Amino acid sequence: MNRWHISVLGGILFIISLSLNIYFGYSLYKERKVNLVQVIGVIDGDTVVLENKTRLRMRQMDAPETEYCGGNQAKELLASYVLNKTVRIEEQIPDQMGRAMAFLSIGNIQVNENMIASGWARYHSDSTSQTARLKEVGQQAKAEKRGIYSELCLQTINNDNPTCIIKGNLENKRTSGRKLYYLPNCAQYAFVQIEKDLGEQWFCSEKEASAAGYIKAGTCR
């Protein structure tokens, strides 16, 4: 093979190599571009609205509804991270209702992790690449009594109104179940916590508790 053939072959290989680099480089750029989107609205502490007007739920975390304790704090914190900013969507899946769920990040900031670390969102069990880390972060927030785990939202004594001492408790928390109320003479009264971020509440009378749909716990005398 003479020099001319070698030069031609080298040129062909160079063109092929360059074409492949451009193709794969564009594919990677396109993938990244697809995963980058602007947030134009924040519904609550775990739901945002994307630039295409679709809603996206923050994966592996649950923030209080805005009418419950900590709900506004969670919403404000999430907005400070993502509102009117371009975020990267990662590990997106549909939930049981077909709604989009994902992790959001901005640069090196992992928004879901920061929300859980703040204590204004609960860790929610799921199978993802971040499960172990997020579980640890959630446990630490609870141990340090941040956000919803502080006395603002998690109570055994009603310091706001000491005359209202009936505890309204959701038997199965976020799943369907009975609403129970506990009087001071109920066997479990001292151990019942009022998790106000879940909608649990204090009542001043049994009549008030009953009107809210609560029934007396079976351990009450």
Secondary structure, DSSP 8 states (H G I E B T S, - for coil): --HHHHHHHHHHHHHHHHHHHHHHHHHHHHHHHHTEEEEEEEEETTEEEETTS-EEEETTEE---TTSTTHHHHHHHHHHHHTTSEEEEEEEEE-TTS-EEEEEEETTEEHHHHHHHHTSSEE----STTHHHHHHHHHHHHHTT-GGGSTTTEESS-SS-TT--EEEEETTTTSS--EEEE-TTSTTGGG--EEGGGT-EEESSHHHHHHTT-EE-TT--
